[in-house]
Amino acid sequence: MKVESTTANLQEANKLLEKFSELERRQIKQECYNRRNNIKFFGIKDSDKESLEDTEQTLRNFLTKEMKIRQEDVDNIQFERVHRIPFPRPIIAKVSFYQDKEFIKSHTKDIRKGSKYGVADDFPREVDEIRKDLQPVLKKARSEQKTAFFNVEKLLINGFLYHGPETKRFQFTVVSWIAVFLQFHKVIVMAEPFQVLLLFLPGQESVPTDCFRSDSLYVLFV
């Protein structure tokens, strides 16, 4: 009876963990949508005394000189905000209209090859890491004359979603949710029923993220 009860608790906890994971995926998806009109620019020189107005003008100059966009088209682009973020100090710009973002990206081919400049979408860290790991697959597919591109964190090759071995670990972490429960419970994390991996106690400050790469996790709140 005790074993059956423990198994039921583990199964219920696993369902709860899946719900938390789904909530986090939705949160990341929402953040991607919120950043939909953002675009990042790398390699543009800055100065310590650069104001927000200076940054926007620097970006507009970059669009005309390095991306070869006509001045009148650059003048028509409406930016809601242009600012830099910490090292390596790229510029993040939010355009008022998504069409302007796509227009700017269409000119990335005009940046001279071998330059230090780069242009990219602005995604959350989790999505950037997934795309970074899949980048070699994307390049290989294109070298084989296949149509390959990213749709946020998903890689599509010739119209099919890529499900290679690299994607097995692409599950957004739920460590933050477990950390919340640590305030109230003693938590046992298992990879399979009755195989204890970790024992977390209330008040523990950090949770080692490397322990959450299993496809099937069970959490028992004691």
Sequence and secondary structure as in RCSB ss.txt:
>XXXX:A:sequence
MKVESTTANLQEANKLLEKFSELERRQIKQECYNRRNNIKFFGIKDSDKESLEDTEQTLRNFLTKEMKIRQEDVD
NIQFERVHRIPFPRPIIAKVSFYQDKEFIKSHTKDIRKGSKYGVADDFPREVDEIRKDLQPVLKKARSEQKTAFF
NVEKLLINGFLYHGPETKRFQFTVVSWIAVFLQFHKVIVMAEPFQVLLLFLPGQESVPTDCFRSDSLYVLFV
>XXXX:A:secstr
 HHHHHHHHHHHHHHHHHHHHHHHHHHHHHHHHHTTTEEEEES    TT  HHHHHHHHHHHHHHTS   HHHHH
H  EEEEEE STT  EEEEESSHHHHHHHHTTGGGS TT S EEEE   HHHHHHHHHHHHHHHHHHHTT  EEE
ETTEEEETTEE   GGGTT     HHHHHHHTTT  EEEEEETTEEEEEE TT     GGGG  SS EEEE 
